[in-house]
Amino acid sequence: SRRRVEIVSVVCSKKDDIILAARDRRVDIISLNEENMRYFTDSVAKLLKGTLKIVEVPLSPIIERRGMDRVRYLRDARKVLKIALRRNVNIGLTLRPDDVMKVRSPKEIMSLASILDLSEDDARKAITENPINLLTENLRKLSSSYVMPGLETCKDN
């Protein structure tokens, strides 16, 4: 049940899955990767506009890939970020470290974001503000007084 978790994140393998996740009100984060990044289009961004949903772009391939693989990833990630910014879609930047030695500070993540032509302000939002806003809103929705957007129950004193 959706009411048991704070955040629902999905990784989609097909374009139809990304469209479905964009439309599904239960999904909070659409996690992109090297394989599905090409499916994030302007039409998908239009579906996400005006919501708190986050499009998650991992930065670890910038560190881990070499040569043309890195170049292709940078090209695809820049395209996704450009579309998201143009459509006012919330962005999330992550590293997805698979061991403790790969964990990086927010400032290091922001410096990686500059490689993708993100401004310092947009990078800060993607690393801190967007995830915090999403979590805060979802915790509010999980409270016992929440009924639906704009409607909450009141306690009698």
C-alpha positions as CSV (number, residue, x, y, z in Angstrom):
1,S,0.0,0.0,0.0
2,R,1.2,3.5,-0.8
3,R,0.4,4.7,2.7
4,R,3.3,2.5,4.1
5,V,6.2,4.2,2.4
6,E,7.4,7.8,2.3
7,I,8.9,7.8,-1.3
8,V,8.1,5.6,-4.3
9,S,10.8,5.6,-6.9
10,V,10.7,3.6,-10.2
11,V,13.3,2.7,-12.8
12,C,11.7,2.3,-16.2
13,S,13.0,0.1,-19.0
14,K,10.6,1.3,-21.8
15,K,9.2,4.6,-22.9
16,D,5.7,3.4,-22.1
17,D,6.8,2.7,-18.5
18,I,8.1,6.3,-18.1
19,I,4.9,7.7,-19.5
20,L,2.9,5.5,-17.1
21,A,5.1,6.5,-14.1
22,A,4.7,10.2,-15.0
23,R,0.9,9.9,-15.0
24,D,0.7,7.7,-11.9
25,R,0.1,9.9,-8.8
26,R,1.7,7.2,-6.5
27,V,5.1,7.6,-8.1
28,D,7.4,10.2,-6.6
29,I,10.7,9.7,-8.4
30,I,11.4,8.6,-12.0
31,S,15.0,7.2,-11.8
32,L,16.8,7.5,-15.1
33,N,19.9,5.5,-16.1
34,E,22.1,5.2,-19.2
35,E,19.6,2.9,-20.9
36,N,16.3,4.8,-20.3
37,M,17.5,8.4,-20.5
38,R,16.6,8.6,-24.2
39,Y,13.0,8.0,-23.3
40,F,12.7,11.3,-21.3
41,T,11.2,13.6,-23.9
42,D,9.5,16.9,-23.9
43,S,6.1,15.2,-23.8
44,V,7.0,13.2,-20.7
45,A,8.2,16.5,-19.1
46,K,4.9,18.1,-19.9
47,L,3.2,15.3,-17.8
48,L,5.4,16.1,-14.8
49,K,5.1,19.9,-15.0
50,G,3.5,21.4,-11.9
51,T,3.9,18.2,-9.8
52,L,6.4,17.5,-7.0
53,K,7.7,14.5,-8.9
54,I,11.4,14.3,-9.4
55,V,13.4,13.1,-12.4
56,E,16.5,11.5,-10.9
57,V,19.7,11.8,-12.9
58,P,22.6,9.7,-11.6
59,L,26.1,11.4,-11.8
60,S,28.2,8.3,-11.1
61,P,28.6,7.5,-14.8
62,I,30.5,10.7,-15.2
63,I,33.1,9.3,-12.7
64,E,33.0,5.7,-13.7
65,R,32.8,5.8,-17.6
66,R,35.7,6.6,-19.9
67,G,36.1,7.7,-23.5
68,M,33.0,7.7,-25.7
69,D,30.8,6.1,-23.1
70,R,31.3,9.1,-20.9
71,V,30.8,11.5,-23.8
72,R,27.5,9.8,-24.7
73,Y,26.3,9.9,-21.1
74,L,27.2,13.6,-20.8
75,R,25.3,14.4,-24.0
76,D,22.2,12.4,-22.9
77,A,22.2,13.8,-19.3
78,R,22.5,17.4,-20.6
79,K,19.6,16.8,-22.9
80,V,17.4,15.5,-20.0
81,L,18.4,18.4,-17.8
82,K,17.7,20.9,-20.5
83,I,14.2,19.5,-21.1
84,A,13.5,19.3,-17.4
85,L,14.6,22.9,-16.7
86,R,12.7,24.2,-19.7
87,R,9.5,22.5,-18.5
88,N,10.0,23.4,-14.8
89,V,10.3,19.7,-13.8
90,N,12.0,19.0,-10.5
91,I,15.4,17.4,-10.9
92,G,17.2,15.1,-8.4
93,L,21.0,14.5,-8.7
94,T,22.4,11.4,-7.1
95,L,25.6,9.3,-7.2
96,R,24.1,5.9,-6.2
97,P,27.3,4.8,-4.6
98,D,27.7,1.0,-4.2
99,D,30.3,1.3,-1.5
100,V,31.2,3.8,1.2
101,M,34.4,5.0,-0.6
102,K,32.2,6.3,-3.4
103,V,30.1,8.6,-1.2
104,R,30.6,12.3,-2.0
105,S,29.7,15.5,-0.3
106,P,27.0,17.8,-1.6
107,K,29.6,20.3,-2.8
108,E,31.4,17.5,-4.8
109,I,28.0,16.6,-6.3
110,M,27.4,20.2,-7.2
111,S,30.8,20.4,-9.0
112,L,29.9,17.4,-11.0
113,A,26.6,19.1,-11.9
114,S,28.5,22.0,-13.3
115,I,29.9,19.6,-16.0
116,L,26.3,19.1,-17.1
117,D,25.8,22.9,-17.5
118,L,23.6,23.2,-14.4
119,S,23.8,26.5,-12.6
120,E,24.8,26.5,-8.9
121,D,21.3,27.4,-7.9
122,D,19.7,24.6,-10.0
123,A,22.2,22.1,-8.7
124,R,21.5,23.1,-5.1
125,K,17.8,22.7,-5.7
126,A,18.4,19.2,-7.2
127,I,20.5,18.0,-4.4
128,T,18.7,19.5,-1.4
129,E,15.5,21.5,-1.9
130,N,13.6,19.2,-4.3
131,P,14.1,16.0,-2.3
132,I,13.3,17.8,1.0
133,N,10.1,19.3,-0.4
134,L,9.0,15.9,-1.8
135,L,9.6,14.1,1.5
136,T,8.0,16.9,3.6
137,E,4.8,16.8,1.4
138,N,4.7,13.0,1.5
139,L,5.0,12.9,5.3
140,R,2.2,15.3,5.5
141,K,0.1,13.0,3.2
142,L,0.9,10.1,5.5
143,S,-0.4,11.9,8.6
144,S,-3.7,10.7,10.0
145,S,-5.4,14.1,9.4
146,Y,-4.7,14.1,5.6
147,V,-7.7,13.3,3.4
148,M,-6.8,14.7,0.0
149,P,-5.1,17.7,-1.5
150,G,-6.6,20.8,0.2
151,L,-8.6,18.8,2.7
152,E,-7.5,17.7,6.2
153,T,-9.5,16.7,9.2
154,C,-9.6,18.9,12.3
155,K,-9.5,17.7,15.8
156,D,-12.2,18.8,18.3
157,N,-10.8,20.5,21.4
